[in-house]
Amino acid sequence: MIDIYTDGACSGNPGPGGWGAVVIVDGQQAILKGGLDETTNNRMEMIAVIEGLKSLPPKSNVTVHTDSTYITNTMTKGWRRKANNDLWQELDSLASQQSVTWEWVRGHSGDVLNELADSIAYKESQSRVTKNTKDMAEENPTEKGESLSHVDATGNANMVDVGSKPNTFRFAKAEGWVHMKPSTIKLIEENAIGKGDVLSLAKVAGIMASKKTSDLIPLCHPIPVNQVSVNLSINKNKNAIHVVSEVSTNGKTGIEMEALMAVSVSCLTIYDMCKSAERTIKIDGIRLLQKTGGKHTYSV
């Protein structure tokens, strides 16, 4: 039996993208990866599966593990194919040469090989974001000594006028860590914290906080938030809960503050719910991981 774990990533959708496939044959693991400068997330997901199947001999028994419902439901439930017909034809041809079982995996749920494929795809996409940013910088050099945009000529705080900026798709990703004793983590896992389900409530708190960012940070603009996701996972090696937020908008200014707010309030909610069990809980590592859209891009 052969297993393939696949994932795709895209910054901007469309934008720079990457894909990753982990192929396991008789216990031996092989990594496949690649990407494109201009693509979509769905195409990266599909290419990961295609390249994984291409690496196998015909008539193999293979299970494809992917967190893409776009792929699994199209291949197993007959979802309508509205786009990417070139890739669907190639995928159909490859699948017909193998005995394929399609298995959907919930993303960021702790599946080690799914997380590995996700990491590979993300790094491939970011390598192209970095390349494109470098190319743009070389084509459009800026002068050194840029001033702070939120401070006027007299040194007073100033809300930046973004009225003339075009609406563009913008995305931000942030993370934070909540460190605690193993005994406290066990209470969370067993849902034995007196205030309730810690991870579920912290997730909701982060989503709600993201939408209130401009009410709390004085010079932030109110932004129409398209989508907010907050994922929390327990890392027993670090005795910590890892919080990751992703936020997107179509607007005139960046949305990184909303991503950071989501992470911050999620972490604080975990502390608040668990402080009766442990007073030494520590929050750290809150930082921006990625920002795309607008004039500047950033990635860790």
SEZA-243941 format. One record per residue (C-alpha): residue in one letter; x, y, z. Coordinates in steps of 0.1 Angstrom, whole numbers, plus 5000, padded with zeros to 4 digits. Layout:
+------+------+------+------+
: code :   xx :   yy :   zz :
+------+------+------+------+
:    a :    X :    Y :    Z :
...
+------+------+------+------+
***
This chain:
+------+------+------+------+
: code :   xx :   yy :   zz :
+------+------+------+------+
:    m : 5000 : 5000 : 5000 :
:    i : 5012 : 5035 : 4991 :
:    d : 5002 : 5067 : 5008 :
:    i : 5005 : 5103 : 4994 :
:    y : 5000 : 5133 : 5015 :
:    t : 4995 : 5165 : 4995 :
:    d : 4988 : 5202 : 5000 :
:    g : 4989 : 5235 : 4981 :
:    a : 4993 : 5271 : 4991 :
:    c : 4989 : 5305 : 4974 :
:    s : 4996 : 5340 : 4984 :
:    g : 4968 : 5362 : 4970 :
:    n : 4948 : 5335 : 4951 :
:    p : 4957 : 5342 : 4924 :
:    g : 4993 : 5349 : 4932 :
:    p : 5026 : 5331 : 4939 :
:    g : 5019 : 5295 : 4949 :
:    g : 5036 : 5263 : 4960 :
:    w : 5027 : 5226 : 4963 :
:    g : 5041 : 5197 : 4983 :
:    a : 5036 : 5159 : 4982 :
:    v : 5049 : 5134 : 5007 :
:    v : 5050 : 5099 : 4990 :
:    i : 5054 : 5069 : 5013 :
:    v : 5062 : 5035 : 4996 :
:    d : 5071 : 5005 : 5018 :
:    g : 5079 : 5029 : 5047 :
:    q : 5103 : 5050 : 5026 :
:    q : 5094 : 5087 : 5024 :
:    a : 5100 : 5109 : 4994 :
:    i : 5094 : 5146 : 4991 :
:    l : 5081 : 5163 : 4959 :
:    k : 5076 : 5200 : 4957 :
:    g : 5073 : 5230 : 4933 :
:    g : 5053 : 5261 : 4925 :
:    l : 5044 : 5289 : 4901 :
:    d : 5047 : 5326 : 4902 :
:    e : 5011 : 5332 : 4893 :
:    t : 4985 : 5305 : 4901 :
:    t : 4956 : 5296 : 4924 :
:    n : 4953 : 5276 : 4956 :
:    n : 4931 : 5250 : 4939 :
:    r : 4956 : 5245 : 4910 :
:    m : 4984 : 5240 : 4936 :
:    e : 4963 : 5214 : 4954 :
:    m : 4957 : 5195 : 4922 :
:    i : 4992 : 5197 : 4909 :
:    a : 5005 : 5182 : 4942 :
:    v : 4982 : 5152 : 4937 :
:    i : 4991 : 5149 : 4900 :
:    e : 5029 : 5150 : 4907 :
:    g : 5024 : 5124 : 4935 :
:    l : 5006 : 5100 : 4912 :
:    k : 5031 : 5106 : 4884 :
:    s : 5059 : 5093 : 4907 :
:    l : 5042 : 5059 : 4910 :
:    p : 5043 : 5028 : 4887 :
:    p : 5009 : 5019 : 4870 :
:    k : 4984 : 4998 : 4889 :
:    s : 4996 : 5008 : 4923 :
:    n : 4972 : 5007 : 4953 :
:    v : 4974 : 5042 : 4967 :
:    t : 4956 : 5064 : 4992 :
:    v : 4957 : 5101 : 4986 :
:    h : 4954 : 5121 : 5018 :
:    t : 4944 : 5158 : 5012 :
:    d : 4927 : 5185 : 5031 :
:    s : 4911 : 5198 : 4999 :
:    t : 4874 : 5191 : 4997 :
:    y : 4877 : 5206 : 4962 :
:    i : 4896 : 5175 : 4952 :
:    t : 4880 : 5148 : 4973 :
:    n : 4844 : 5157 : 4967 :
:    t : 4850 : 5162 : 4930 :
:    m : 4866 : 5128 : 4927 :
:    t : 4842 : 5110 : 4949 :
:    k : 4809 : 5129 : 4949 :
:    g : 4808 : 5143 : 4914 :
:    w : 4812 : 5180 : 4922 :
:    r : 4807 : 5201 : 4891 :
:    r : 4840 : 5210 : 4874 :
:    k : 4838 : 5247 : 4866 :
:    a : 4875 : 5255 : 4861 :
:    n : 4909 : 5239 : 4858 :
:    n : 4897 : 5214 : 4831 :
:    d : 4933 : 5208 : 4819 :
:    l : 4943 : 5196 : 4854 :
:    w : 4911 : 5175 : 4859 :
:    q : 4918 : 5157 : 4826 :
:    e : 4953 : 5149 : 4836 :
:    l : 4942 : 5138 : 4871 :
:    d : 4915 : 5116 : 4857 :
:    s : 4940 : 5099 : 4834 :
:    l : 4965 : 5093 : 4861 :
:    a : 4938 : 5080 : 4886 :
:    s : 4925 : 5056 : 4860 :
:    q : 4959 : 5039 : 4858 :
:    q : 4960 : 5033 : 4896 :
:    s : 4937 : 5020 : 4923 :
:    v : 4931 : 5052 : 4942 :
:    t : 4914 : 5058 : 4976 :
:    w : 4906 : 5094 : 4983 :
:    e : 4908 : 5104 : 5020 :
:    w : 4900 : 5139 : 5033 :
:    v : 4922 : 5151 : 5062 :
:    r : 4912 : 5181 : 5084 :
:    g : 4938 : 5207 : 5080 :
:    h : 4959 : 5218 : 5110 :
:    s : 4944 : 5190 : 5131 :
:    g : 4977 : 5175 : 5142 :
:    d : 4982 : 5150 : 5113 :
:    v : 5020 : 5150 : 5111 :
:    l : 5023 : 5142 : 5074 :
:    n : 4995 : 5166 : 5064 :
:    e : 5014 : 5193 : 5084 :
:    l : 5046 : 5184 : 5066 :
:    a : 5029 : 5187 : 5032 :
:    d : 5014 : 5220 : 5042 :
:    s : 5048 : 5233 : 5054 :
:    i : 5064 : 5223 : 5021 :
:    a : 5037 : 5240 : 5001 :
:    y : 5038 : 5272 : 5022 :
:    k : 5076 : 5275 : 5019 :
:    e : 5075 : 5270 : 4982 :
:    s : 5049 : 5297 : 4978 :
:    q : 5068 : 5321 : 5001 :
:    s : 5100 : 5315 : 4981 :
:    r : 5081 : 5329 : 4951 :
:    v : 5067 : 5358 : 4971 :
:    t : 5102 : 5367 : 4982 :
:    k : 5115 : 5364 : 4946 :
:    n : 5087 : 5386 : 4933 :
:    t : 5092 : 5412 : 4960 :
:    k : 5129 : 5413 : 4953 :
:    d : 5123 : 5418 : 4916 :
:    m : 5099 : 5446 : 4923 :
:    a : 5123 : 5463 : 4946 :
:    e : 5151 : 5461 : 4920 :
:    e : 5127 : 5476 : 4894 :
:    n : 5113 : 5503 : 4918 :
:    p : 5141 : 5513 : 4942 :
:    t : 5130 : 5536 : 4971 :
:    e : 5149 : 5563 : 4989 :
:    k : 5163 : 5554 : 5024 :
:    g : 5151 : 5572 : 5055 :
:    e : 5114 : 5567 : 5050 :
:    s : 5093 : 5584 : 5077 :
:    l : 5066 : 5569 : 5100 :
:    s : 5033 : 5571 : 5082 :
:    h : 5013 : 5576 : 5114 :
:    v : 5033 : 5607 : 5125 :
:    d : 5029 : 5641 : 5109 :
:    a : 5057 : 5666 : 5102 :
:    t : 5053 : 5681 : 5138 :
:    g : 5056 : 5647 : 5155 :
:    n : 5019 : 5644 : 5163 :
:    a : 4999 : 5612 : 5158 :
:    n : 4981 : 5612 : 5125 :
:    m : 4956 : 5587 : 5109 :
:    v : 4968 : 5580 : 5074 :
:    d : 4946 : 5590 : 5046 :
:    v : 4939 : 5559 : 5025 :
:    g : 4910 : 5574 : 5004 :
:    s : 4930 : 5575 : 4972 :
:    k : 4942 : 5539 : 4974 :
:    p : 4926 : 5512 : 4953 :
:    n : 4908 : 5482 : 4969 :
:    t : 4930 : 5452 : 4966 :
:    f : 4930 : 5417 : 4981 :
:    r : 4950 : 5416 : 5013 :
:    f : 4960 : 5387 : 5035 :
:    a : 4978 : 5384 : 5068 :
:    k : 4988 : 5355 : 5090 :
:    a : 5000 : 5357 : 5126 :
:    e : 5009 : 5333 : 5155 :
:    g : 5014 : 5332 : 5192 :
:    w : 5022 : 5307 : 5220 :
:    v : 5007 : 5300 : 5254 :
:    h : 5031 : 5280 : 5276 :
:    m : 5019 : 5261 : 5306 :
:    k : 5024 : 5230 : 5328 :
:    p : 5017 : 5195 : 5313 :
:    s : 4990 : 5191 : 5340 :
:    t : 4972 : 5222 : 5327 :
:    i : 4974 : 5209 : 5291 :
:    k : 4959 : 5176 : 5303 :
:    l : 4930 : 5195 : 5319 :
:    i : 4923 : 5213 : 5286 :
:    e : 4925 : 5180 : 5266 :
:    e : 4900 : 5164 : 5290 :
:    n : 4877 : 5195 : 5289 :
:    a : 4881 : 5196 : 5327 :
:    i : 4886 : 5234 : 5330 :
:    g : 4858 : 5248 : 5351 :
:    k : 4850 : 5277 : 5327 :
:    g : 4844 : 5254 : 5297 :
:    d : 4859 : 5243 : 5264 :
:    v : 4891 : 5263 : 5263 :
:    l : 4901 : 5259 : 5227 :
:    s : 4866 : 5265 : 5213 :
:    l : 4860 : 5296 : 5233 :
:    a : 4895 : 5310 : 5226 :
:    k : 4889 : 5305 : 5188 :
:    v : 4856 : 5324 : 5189 :
:    a : 4872 : 5351 : 5210 :
:    g : 4900 : 5356 : 5185 :
:    i : 4875 : 5358 : 5156 :
:    m : 4854 : 5384 : 5174 :
:    a : 4884 : 5404 : 5185 :
:    s : 4897 : 5406 : 5149 :
:    k : 4865 : 5424 : 5138 :
:    k : 4869 : 5449 : 5167 :
:    t : 4905 : 5459 : 5160 :
:    s : 4898 : 5495 : 5149 :
:    d : 4878 : 5501 : 5181 :
:    l : 4909 : 5492 : 5203 :
:    i : 4939 : 5504 : 5183 :
:    p : 4936 : 5542 : 5180 :
:    l : 4950 : 5548 : 5145 :
:    c : 4937 : 5516 : 5128 :
:    h : 4912 : 5520 : 5100 :
:    p : 4879 : 5501 : 5101 :
:    i : 4883 : 5473 : 5076 :
:    p : 4856 : 5451 : 5060 :
:    v : 4869 : 5416 : 5071 :
:    n : 4862 : 5390 : 5044 :
:    q : 4874 : 5360 : 5064 :
:    v : 4889 : 5351 : 5098 :
:    s : 4902 : 5318 : 5108 :
:    v : 4919 : 5309 : 5142 :
:    n : 4935 : 5275 : 5146 :
:    l : 4947 : 5263 : 5180 :
:    s : 4968 : 5232 : 5184 :
:    i : 4985 : 5216 : 5215 :
:    n : 5023 : 5211 : 5212 :
:    k : 5033 : 5187 : 5239 :
:    n : 5070 : 5190 : 5231 :
:    k : 5068 : 5227 : 5240 :
:    n : 5041 : 5223 : 5267 :
:    a : 5022 : 5250 : 5249 :
:    i : 4992 : 5259 : 5228 :
:    h : 5000 : 5273 : 5193 :
:    v : 4976 : 5299 : 5180 :
:    v : 4976 : 5308 : 5143 :
:    s : 4953 : 5333 : 5127 :
:    e : 4946 : 5341 : 5090 :
:    v : 4926 : 5371 : 5079 :
:    s : 4917 : 5385 : 5045 :
:    t : 4900 : 5416 : 5030 :
:    n : 4894 : 5435 : 4999 :
:    g : 4904 : 5470 : 5011 :
:    k : 4926 : 5500 : 5009 :
:    t : 4950 : 5491 : 5037 :
:    g : 4967 : 5461 : 5053 :
:    i : 4950 : 5436 : 5076 :
:    e : 4979 : 5425 : 5097 :
:    m : 4967 : 5442 : 5129 :
:    e : 4934 : 5422 : 5127 :
:    a : 4955 : 5390 : 5124 :
:    l : 4976 : 5400 : 5154 :
:    m : 4946 : 5410 : 5174 :
:    a : 4929 : 5376 : 5168 :
:    v : 4960 : 5358 : 5181 :
:    s : 4965 : 5381 : 5211 :
:    v : 4929 : 5378 : 5223 :
:    s : 4929 : 5341 : 5218 :
:    c : 4960 : 5338 : 5239 :
:    l : 4945 : 5360 : 5266 :
:    t : 4913 : 5340 : 5266 :
:    i : 4933 : 5308 : 5272 :
:    y : 4950 : 5325 : 5301 :
:    d : 4918 : 5338 : 5316 :
:    m : 4901 : 5304 : 5314 :
:    c : 4931 : 5285 : 5328 :
:    k : 4944 : 5309 : 5354 :
:    s : 4926 : 5292 : 5383 :
:    a : 4945 : 5260 : 5374 :
:    e : 4979 : 5277 : 5369 :
:    r : 4992 : 5313 : 5375 :
:    t : 5025 : 5307 : 5358 :
:    i : 5011 : 5305 : 5323 :
:    k : 5032 : 5325 : 5298 :
:    i : 5022 : 5341 : 5266 :
:    d : 5050 : 5349 : 5240 :
:    g : 5060 : 5347 : 5204 :
:    i : 5031 : 5368 : 5191 :
:    r : 5043 : 5379 : 5156 :
:    l : 5032 : 5385 : 5120 :
:    l : 5041 : 5356 : 5098 :
:    q : 5029 : 5368 : 5064 :
:    k : 5014 : 5399 : 5048 :
:    t : 5004 : 5401 : 5011 :
:    g : 4986 : 5427 : 4991 :
:    g : 4992 : 5464 : 4986 :
:    k : 5026 : 5480 : 4981 :
:    h : 5045 : 5458 : 5006 :
:    t : 5047 : 5421 : 5012 :
:    y : 5062 : 5403 : 5042 :
:    s : 5069 : 5368 : 5053 :
:    v : 5089 : 5351 : 5080 :
+------+------+------+------+
***
